[in-house]
Amino acid sequence: MILQLPLPNGDVAVYFRLPATIWADKVQLVGDFNGWNTQATPMRLGEHYWEAKLTLHAGERYCYAYLIDEVDWCTDSPPIERAFGAPPPPVTMLPVDIPQARNRAIAR
């Protein structure tokens, strides 16, 4: 789940959340915004979510995925269609299908 909050300076606070029920020692947020660096954006485990917060430029488009325990890649579900007449989100976030994740799932 992604939550976006516009900031007064024109940027957007973007909260990336995964359920706390994901059994992992660590989860990394990886994407365009950090040069696909698998160590740059660790997610913190709270009571209800694994969460990472980024400040991104409004009107931009970013691709991302999650790396769980440095082995398994996953993404959010595809974005839900906006209701007719609803304003567009300030930042477009696109989950990316990581080939390694697909190959691991097939191998299992």
Secondary structure, 3 states (H helix, E strand, C coil): CEEEEECCCCEEEEEEEEECCCCCCCEEEEEHHHCCCCCCCEEEECCCEEEEEEEEECCCEEEEEEEECCCEEECCCCCCCCCCCCCCCCCEEEECCCHHHHHHHHHC
